[in-house]
Amino acid sequence: MKVYLISLGAGLLVGVVYSLLHVRSPAPPIIALIGLLGILAGEQVIPIGKKVLSGASFHTAWQAAGSQTHLFGRLPGRHGAVIPVSAPKVAAPARPASSKEV
């Protein structure tokens, strides 16, 4: 229930901003979509910024924050498990040959 009240409050706040800017709602589709993209991108500014300020590269911060999935959802063909790009592939250690295999 709390999430719904927060969502309603955010909607009311946006409605007030629309009124102050003299924008009629609903906005034309392209304007609405650009606005939604701005909201999604804006949510990523703080997490990515914190990581970049701590010394990480933008690319590393982008991946650590999960920004691609947050902004674009799961893209077609990527519905399996998420595999980190920089994960090294480690071969299993070889087992010594034994004459007494059970």
N, C-alpha and C positions, 0 to 999 in steps of 0.2 A: 504494500500500500504506500510505503514511503517513497518508492521510486516513482509511482504515479503522481504523487503530490509534487515531487521535485520537477517532473516533466511538465506538469500543468503550470507550475510557477515559471519555468523557463519559457514556456509558450506565452504566458501573459507578459513576461518581460519583453519578448520579441515583438509582441503586439503593440506594446507601448512605444518601442523604438520605431516600428513601422509608422505609428501615428505621428511621432515627432518628426519623422523624415517625410511625411505626407506620401507614403507608399501604400498603395491599396493591396490588400491581401485577398486572395492568393496572388502571388507574383506570377508573371509569365514564366512558363516552365524553365527556360534557359537561365533566367535570373535566379529562380529557386534552386536549381541544381548547382549553379556556381556558388550560391550562398551555403548550401549544404556541404559542398567540397571545402569551402573556407572553414566551416565549423569543424569538420573532421581533421583538416590540416592544423588548425589552431590548437586542437587537443594534443597534438604531438610536439608542439613547440617546447613546452617545459621539459618533458622527459628527455627529448633529444638534446636540448640545450644544456641540461645538467650533465649529461654524459660527455658532450663536447667540451664543456668547461673543465671537466675532470681529466681531460687529456685524450679522450678517445677520438678517433677520426669520425667524420660525419657518417660514412658508410657503416662503420661498426655501431655507432649510436643508433642509426636507422634500423639496423637488424635487431639490436638488443631490445629496442622499444616495440618491435613487432609492427612497425608503422605501415609496411606494405599491406599486411593483412587487415589492419585497422582501416586504412583508406580505401582499399579496393576489394576487400573481402577475399575469399578464396577464388583465385583465377582458374579458368578452365584448364583441366589437365593436371591440377595440383591438389587433388582431393585426398592424397595419401598422407602419410606421416610427414611432418616437417623435418627436414634434414639440414642441419647447419652447413653452410657452404664451406666454412673454414675447418671443419672437423677432419683431423688427419685419419687416414685409414691405417689401422695397426693390424698387422698379420698376427695370427695366433702363434704362440711359441711352438716350435717343433718338438714333438714327443720323442724321447730317445727310443730307439728300437729295442724291443725286449724279446727274448727267446721264449718267454713264458706268457704268451697272450692268453687271457682267460675269456 
